[in-house]
Amino acid sequence: MSEASTASTASSSAPFAGPDACRAREVLDLVGNKWSLGVVDTLGAGPKRFGELKRSVAGISQRMLTVTLRGLERDGILSRTVYAVMPPNVTYALTPMGRTLLEATRPLVHWSVRNIAAIDAARTEFDTRSASQ
């Protein structure tokens, strides 16, 4: 096997070991923050206005929604469209790259929802065990 194909195989099976590992972690930090996947998942149903997003993403503050939307727009995950009407109308929608992110992360979001009770039980058991040691 050539050196190039060995490097390619290594980086595809262990992406955090390759030359772009730091950049990959940077992107994962963005999409893995507390709010980004909730916004991306919500926009998977179609374009939404700011108020609709705020109501749909449970617990997010206006400031955090603004910060999250700006970050996702900057990284090309969503687009922001301003309509010149009174009052101004702004909608947010997933870009084609945002759709690929949705496809990649939706199984993780669903896994989280399916397993939250088991995770809570494991945490309680761990905390009980740790407290008695």
C-alpha positions in Angstrom: 0.0 0.0 0.0 1.4 3.4 -0.9 2.1 6.1 1.7 -0.7 8.3 0.2 -3.3 5.6 0.4 -2.2 4.7 3.9 -2.6 8.3 5.0 -6.0 8.5 3.3 -7.2 5.4 5.0 -5.9 6.6 8.4 -7.6 9.9 8.1 -10.9 8.5 7.0 -11.0 6.0 9.9 -9.6 8.4 12.5 -10.4 11.9 11.4 -9.0 13.4 14.6 -5.6 12.1 13.8 -5.2 13.8 10.4 -3.8 17.2 9.5 -7.2 18.9 9.6 -8.0 17.6 13.1 -8.0 21.0 14.7 -10.2 22.5 12.0 -12.6 19.5 12.4 -12.9 20.1 16.1 -13.5 23.8 15.5 -16.5 22.9 13.2 -17.8 20.3 15.7 -17.6 22.9 18.5 -19.9 25.1 16.4 -22.5 22.5 15.6 -22.2 20.7 18.9 -23.0 23.7 21.1 -26.1 23.7 23.2 -28.3 25.4 20.6 -27.1 24.9 17.0 -28.5 21.4 16.4 -31.9 22.5 17.8 -32.0 25.4 15.4 -30.8 23.2 12.4 -33.4 20.6 13.3 -36.2 23.2 13.5 -35.2 24.7 10.2 -35.4 21.2 8.7 -39.2 21.7 8.5 -38.7 24.8 6.4 -37.9 28.5 6.6 -38.8 30.3 9.9 -38.9 33.8 11.2 -37.0 34.7 14.4 -40.0 34.6 16.6 -41.0 31.1 15.3 -37.5 29.8 16.0 -37.6 31.3 19.5 -40.9 29.6 20.3 -39.7 26.3 18.7 -36.3 25.9 20.4 -37.2 25.4 24.1 -35.3 27.4 26.6 -33.3 29.6 24.2 -33.0 33.3 25.0 -33.3 36.0 22.4 -29.6 36.8 22.7 -28.4 33.1 22.4 -30.7 32.6 19.4 -29.2 35.7 17.8 -25.6 34.5 18.5 -26.4 31.0 17.2 -28.1 32.3 14.0 -25.2 34.6 13.2 -22.7 31.8 13.7 -24.6 29.4 11.6 -25.0 32.0 8.9 -21.3 32.9 9.0 -20.4 29.2 8.5 -22.8 28.7 5.6 -25.3 26.5 7.4 -28.2 28.8 7.0 -29.2 31.8 5.0 -30.9 35.0 6.2 -33.3 36.7 3.9 -34.6 40.2 4.7 -37.8 41.3 3.0 -38.2 45.1 2.5 -41.7 45.4 4.0 -43.0 47.2 7.0 -42.4 45.9 9.6 -39.3 44.2 8.2 -39.6 40.5 7.7 -36.5 38.3 8.1 -36.5 34.5 7.5 -33.9 31.9 8.1 -33.5 28.7 6.1 -31.0 25.9 5.7 -28.5 26.1 2.9 -27.7 23.0 0.9 -24.7 22.5 3.3 -27.1 23.0 6.2 -29.3 20.2 4.8 -26.3 17.8 4.8 -25.6 18.8 8.4 -29.2 18.0 9.2 -29.0 14.6 7.5 -25.8 13.8 9.4 -27.0 15.0 12.9 -30.7 14.0 12.9 -29.9 10.4 13.9 -27.9 11.8 16.8 -30.7 14.1 17.9 -33.2 11.2 17.7 -30.7 8.9 19.6 -30.5 11.6 22.3 -34.3 11.8 22.7 -34.6 8.0 22.8 -31.9 7.6 25.4 -32.3 10.6 27.8 -34.2 8.5 30.4 -31.4 5.9 30.4 -28.7 8.6 30.6 -30.6 10.2 33.5 -30.7 6.8 35.3 -27.0 6.1 34.7 -26.1 9.6 36.1 -28.3 9.0 39.2 -26.7 5.6 39.8 -23.2 7.0 39.3 -23.8 10.0 41.6 -25.3 7.7 44.3 -22.3 5.4 44.0 -19.8 8.3 44.1 -21.5 9.9 47.1 -21.2 6.7 49.1 -17.5 6.2 48.5 
